[in-house]
Amino acid sequence: MKISDILKEGFIIADLKAEDKTEALNEISIFLERQGIIPDHAQLLQGLLNREQLGSTGIGDNMAIPHAKSENIEEIVTVFARSPKGLDFESLDRKPVHFIFMLLAPSASTGLHLKALAKIARLFKNPSLRENILNAENAGKIYSLMLEEDSKIS
C-alpha cells in the first residue's frame, strides 16, 4: 500500500484553525461533508468522539490518527491536517499534536484500515519528515514530502 492509495492531494488541510481535539475533529468532519464524502458531519464527529473516549488516538511524536467507520463510503478516505501551533489531543506522550491523519473506513472494512493505520504510523516515524511538513509552505509541498518519504520506505 502506498500513501497515495489512501490520501489524495486535495484532502490536505495545511492550516488547521482548531484550538483543541474536538474542534479539530469537527473541522475535519465539516471538510469531508463539504467534499461530498459524507452527508452529515455531526454524525461523523460523534463517531470520532466515541472512539476517542476509548483512548486518545494521539499516538505521540506530535501525531494523532483519529479513525471511524462509516456506512456512507465504499473505500478508505483519509484527510491530513496540520496544526502549525499544535493542539492538545490528550496524546500518550502529552506533547501537542501538529499532525492529524483522520482515517474513515467503510463499515464492512476488515483489515484494510489496519494496514492504512500502520502505513501512516510508519511514514511519520521519521523526525525529519515531521519537521519538513511542519515547515512546508502549502498543501502541495506537504503532499510531495509524504510521497517522497513513502518511496523510501516502500
N, C-alpha and C positions, 0 to 999 in steps of 0.2 A: 504494500500500500504506500502510495506517495502522498505527500501533504496536499498536492494539487488535486488528488482524487476526492478529498473531503473539504477543501477550502477553496473558494473562488475569490479572485481579487476584489470583486465588488462587495464582499462580505467582511471587510475590514473597517473597523471604526478606529481611526487614528488618534482621535482626541475625545475620549470618553469624558463626559461632563459630570458624571455621578460623584457623589461625596462619600457614599458607603455601599455596602454589599447590596442592599435592597434596591437602592436607586440604580446601581449598575445593572442588576438583573432586569429591572423594569425598562431601562433604556435599551438594552439589547432585545428584549421581548417586543418593544414598540418597533424597533428597527425591522425585525422579522415580519411583523404584521404589515408594515409599510412596503416591504418587498413582496408581499403576497404569498409568503410561505405558510403563514398560519392565519386563521380567521380572527383570533381573539387573543391579544397579548396578555390580558389579565389571566386567562386560563393557563397559559404557559408560565407566567410569573408565579402563579400559585404552585404549579408542579415543581418549579425550580426551588422555591422556598421550602416546600415539603421535603425535597431531597436534602437541602441544607440543614434541616432540623435533625437529620440522621447523623450529621457530622459535616463540618466545613469541607468544601471542595477546594479550599485554599491549600495547595499541596506543598507550599514552601518555595523558596527561591523567587519570591515576588510573583508567583504564578497561581492561578485558580482555573479549574476545569469544571465549571458547573455543567450539569447534564440532566436531561429528562427524556422521556419517551412521549411520542405524540401519535395519535390516530390520524392526524391531518397530513402526514407526509409519507412518501414511499421510499425515500432514501435518506441517508445521513446528511444533515445540514449543520454546518459549523459557522460560527461568527467569531472573529478575533477582535478584541477590543483592547486598546492601550490607554492606560491612565497615566499620563506623564508625571503627575504629582503623587500617585499612589493612593490607595484607599484601604480601609480596614475591612478585611474579608474573614476575620477570625481564623487566620491561617495557622497551621500547625506550628510554624516557627515564629509566629507573631509579627512577621515583617509585613510592611504594606504591600499590597498587590498592584503591580503595574500592568500585568498581562492576564487577560481573561480570554480563555478559549471555551466558548459555550458550544456544547455538543447536543444536538437534538436528533434522536434516533426514532425510526418507526416503531410503533408499539410491538409489532411482531418480530423485531430485530433480536437476534440472539448474540452471536459472538462478534459481529462486525463492529459494533460500537465499542467493544472492549479493545479490539485491535486499533481503532481510531484513538482511544484514550491513551493506549500505550505509545502510539506513534507521536502524539502531541507531547507527552511527558519526556520521551526520549529526545525529541528535537530540541526542547527547551532546557535540557541539561547543560548545554554549552553556555557558560557565562558570557563569552564574547558575543554570541548571538543576542542574548538578552540585552546587553549594553548597546549593541548596534541598533536593535529595534527601538530601544528607549530613545535613542538619539536620531532616529530616522525622520526625515522631513515630511513624509506623506505616506499614504496607504500603499501606493505603488512600490515605494522603496521597501516598506515593511514586507510586502509580499515577495519581492525579489530576494530579499535576505533569507526568508524562510525557504524558498525554492533552492537557493544556493546551498544552504546548510543541509537540506534534505538530500541533495545529490551526493553529499559527502558521506552520509550515514546509511544510505540505501543500498 
